[in-house]
Amino acid sequence: MHTGHYISGGAHGLLIVWALFGGMFRSDPPQLEIADVSVISEAEFAAMMRPQVAPPPVEEPEALPQPEIEDAAPEPPVPETQPEPRPEPAEPEAAAPDPVPDPVLPTPEPEISDVAPQPPAPEPVPDVEAPDIALRPIPRPAPRVAPEAVPEPEPDAEVAPEVQETVERSETPDVTDAEEQQATSPEAATTEIVTEAEDPARAPTASMRPQVRPNRPAPEATAAAPEAATPAPEEPAPQAPAPTEDATASAIAGALEEALSGSPSGTVDGPPLTEAETDGFRIAVQDCWVVDVGSQAANVTVTVGFDMDRSGQVVGASLRMLSSEGGTGSAAETAFQAARRAILRCQGDGYNLPPEKFDQWKRVEMTFNPESMRIR
Amino acid sequence: MKQFLASFLAVMVLALSAPMTALAQSGPLRIEITEGVVEPLPYAVPNFVAESAGAQELAQQIARVVAEDLTGTGLFREVPREAHISQITSFGSPVQFADWKAINAQALITGAVSQEGGRVVVKFRVWDVFAGTELGQGMQFAGTPEGWRRMAHKVADQVYSRITGESGYFDSRVVFVSESGPKDQRSKRLAVMDYDGANLQYLTGGNALVLAPRFSDDGQRVLYTSYETGLPRVHVLEVGTVQSRILQGQDGVMSFAPRFAPNGQTVVYSLTQGSNTDIWAMDIAGGGTRQLTSAPSIETAPSYSPDGSQIVFESDRSGTQQLYVMSANGGEARRISFGQGRYSTPVWSPRGDMIAFTKQNAGRFHIGVMRTDGSEERLLTASFLDEGPTWAPNGRVIMFARETQGAQGSSSLYTVDISGRNLKRVRTPEGASDPSWGPLQ
């Protein structure tokens, strides 16, 4: 109930104590300001208070002696050879019809001194001194443009379609007797055409930036991503006969027809070509398909049909153009010739196809579509 | 039940007649190929057979020029002669394709040369080695011994055409400005040469400044701008007689940047009156003129489309130099260039599908190509100064002038494939600029 009184009493007590011992009632006098005083006489005071009398005017002062100035300004020291204005290298002489033709014909003959100072030579462009942040890998200057980049071959290696190691006859007879052969490697190739204007090795495209400190661990989702992104490759399921009545009937009819026709193909029934086998065939041909990217034929998609024998070789006479799209007759014919050369040139001793599936590849329809090549 | 019976019957028939027969095949194997390679096609040119006593040297020279022409395109690669397995000793003898296949020559060119008196006959054949067939039919050209280079170029044109399906450009000439002396005291003369720099001839003296020569489509006349009278004036020169005359004259008026229409009867050019430059067209025979543009800006460098229906030109009406296309009769123009930098000297391709131009951007000059609607712009070169593109007659190669930096810098001619590959210099005895590629002869 008397909390307020206690607080008030305590506070007043503290105030009294502070007043008594805190120095409030100290008797020390404050420090006085001290000024120096000097005693002067009355005459001196009168002299001080007398108004100042201006000094008698003086005659106009004479002009200060100025240094003599010659009429002709001193010329800066003349160099022995007058430097000529430096020709502007950035303004090329317009040789072509210029938008603004200058109506000048009597071009003044410029004086040319034998000892005219030469303009400083342009600084050579540094090759790749500065750090270069390229958004894409710099393609090698290989003459061949192929789907996959191939590095420069070893100097001793011969360029050949198939890569092989060097085999030399050794002094000590070996158990496995291999024939001597020279090392070969595929021809160097880049993946795209790089024009002079696109040459990326001229100057840095961006300055180097400090690396960002990794602040967070990589999300765990990346571990699971590949699994989700790339499903396990599955073997294409063998073509199971459709359980419909029509399919069965047509299959039986076909089998009967073939059986009754008596054509002894001599092969066993086999599954269709696997994806790997088809890819191997396609890659073998595309390595020989030379596309002239600047030609009209590069606009033509052509489909070529041909037959093959059991050794994997093309029956030359069976090569024919089945269809073409995107160009005139001449361009289509050129596209067909390029496709035909590709098929014939890369067959070697025969394409590597499984003989037991001959029925699957004895007739081929190959479409050559250069659309993705044109963009390069 | 019915199905079971049918199946049973089928099995019985198969078992009895052909136990190992395959089931019916669904159809041919279908494969799509979307990736190829870009590389020169290997070919072989053995020395042509000399069918007369004195033709040995000529036969070798002609075969060499044919090889230089083909290899110079960048589309072909000659298999060195040291690699040849079999030799061609007779023009009519059968070709051993296996020998040429073994050295990976895809095409083979055989030929023969005979010389009797002042007449030289060159005949040739082109073979598809891997197909084992002849490409086209044998052909022969006859001419004088002095014209052997032209005959060699004609052979190369035929080979090029048979393999690529497009016409060649080897038997063609280029008119250009030949330059001598330092940059600030340069003498300029009109000159004409073969596309490869051979057979150079001068068409004018060095007393007057000449600029921008342009071949007519038939290659018989050359338009150019000369300062002979004091002001720039368009002249026309007959190549055969080397006689020139002022195409049109009007006091106080400058005319420049002329170019023939495809029909050869009309000339389109720029005319400056006061501070305004517009494009005009003139009928050569009648002399009648008509104004095609009337903007207050500078319009110049007109070039016709191959069908003569449109004109591409440069204009600064938007503030910077850009390319525009309008009807050949004038009227409203549409802008086709929208990239950074300044575009100038547009030239329509002989194929009609592209426009070559000079581009200045970020302190460098480029030669580039774009579609006629301005899409698919592609820069082919980059240097201190590249300018003045001109198309080969087949629309496949671009020639232009490149000038080097500095007071001692000189100008020379270069060619580049429209894919941006195969950039190379044209041999000229002196400096050269302002090329104009003539038609196939």
Interface residues (C-beta under 8 A of the other chain):
Chain A: P87 P89 A90 P92 E93 A95 A96 P97 D98 P99 V100 P101 P103 L105 P106 E109 P110 I112 Q118 P119 A121 P122 P143 R144 V145 A146 P147 E187 A189 I193 V194 T195 E196 A197 E198 D199 R202 Q239 E245 T248 A249 A251 I252 G254 A255 L256 E257 E258 A259 L260 G262 S263 P264 S265 G266 T267 V268 D269 G270 L273 T278 F281 R282 V285 Q286 D287 C288 W289 V290 V291 D292 V293 G294 S295 Q296 A297 G305 G316 S330 A331 E333 T334 Q337 R340 R341 A342 L344 R345 D359 Q360 W361 R363 V364 E365 M366 T367 F368 N369 P370 E371 S372 M373 R376
Chain B: Q3 A6 S7 A10 V13 L14 S17 A18 M20 T21 A22 L23 A24 Q25 S26 G27 P28 L29 R30 I31 E32 I33 T34 E35 G36 V37 V38 E39 P40 L41 L75 N104 Q106 D128 F130 A131 G132 I163 T164 G165 E166 V177 K183 D184 Q185 R186 L209 L211 A212 T225 Y227 G230 L231 P232 M254 F256 A257 S270 T272 T277 I298 T300 A301 E314 D316 Q321 S344 T345 R351 T358 G363 F365 H366 G368 R378 L379 L380 T381 A382 S383 F384 L385 E387 G388 R396 A401 E403 Q405 G406 A407 S411 V416 D417 I418 S419 G420 R421 L423 S433 D434
